[in-house]
Amino acid sequence: MMNQLDRIYLDYAAPTPVDEGVLEAMLPYFKEAFGTPSSIHRFGQQAEAALETARERIAMNLNAAPEEVFFTACGTESDNLALRGAAFARRKQNRANHLLISPVEHHAVSLTAEQLAREFNFDLEFLPVDEYGRVQPQDVAARIRPDTALVSVIYANNEIGTINPIAEIGVVCRQRGVLFHSDAVQAAAHLKMDVQADQLDFLAIGAHKFYGPKGVGALYARKGAPLLPIETGGGQESGLRAGTQNVPYIVGMAEAFHLAQSSLEARARHAVELRDFLIGRGLETIPDAQLTGHPIQRLPNHASFVFRGADGNRLLMLLDLAGFACSSGSACKVGSPKPSEVLLAIGLPEEWALGSLRITLGKDSTPQQVERFLAALPGLVEKARKQ
């Protein structure tokens, strides 16, 4: 059995380890200041103060107002609240019934939109994307209709790393008076978040992508943007998300998000150097290999490939046995024998799309780890090609 310390984690687009400073910030709210924010006694007041301080910190790093930040259990819930809440609110407000999303969304968005279409008769339309998975602002403008309730475009794709021109799309949506949502769960760890510059109405983040705890997220909802709650009960989060707030996790998310947003340049420099070396060497040493996603407009830590004729799931198992933790794309797709919808949307044939591999680097990844990985990868790809 391989020692855990000898294993190399290259799946930072999935969960990241909790930062030591983040864990330290969380600990008092498990045992000492453990009250519920809605309680009026001193324990409750301590929890409420921590909750609102966290809200202010997250708002500051989003360039938003504190009252525009709402806490959820994860990025998926934030996406669900934005899509369902905005769709039903717009339908109630002005009978808007048209949803416009990209075909390369995370399932938190795509499956939610598909259910709204299937079960509630919304008219769902998918935007075109180019060979890199990017949405063009002019295509959004051409497809917005008088009854468009919401446009949703992922900030940066989790599978192929491509960054979308969110600010330009935001201009189009604001000019046309259409609500605009972006899933920034993958992007928030690496790119500057500014909801004003991007002209967003809704933006979703999740803590476990930027060295915070699993099980907590946030939704930015612009003041005045119509939104119906999808979870009712005690009236927490201004009535938009009922349920006792997870104070220690929220405190941890605020600390992790602040650390991520305040160290973007240093972390990006470290990641880009390793990423570009990994991409260049991988394409040089492995025949019938192709980079997926935009070669430049991509997340700084993200390298993704397809290998013609390879079995992507078998490759992941071989890598794991060799001590490397990677992914074939979205963590939700692991084990699926079908090619990714994202890879099909960018025009890859099945013989290529089934052989996908995503390698994502972290702030503590080293050149030595990347060298070890690159030494092993060509032989493992060859094994994954043999039937």
Order of alpha helices (4+ residues) and beta strands (2+ residues): beta-alpha-alpha-alpha-beta-alpha-beta-alpha-beta-alpha-beta-alpha-beta-beta-beta-alpha-alpha-beta-beta-alpha-beta-alpha-alpha-beta-alpha
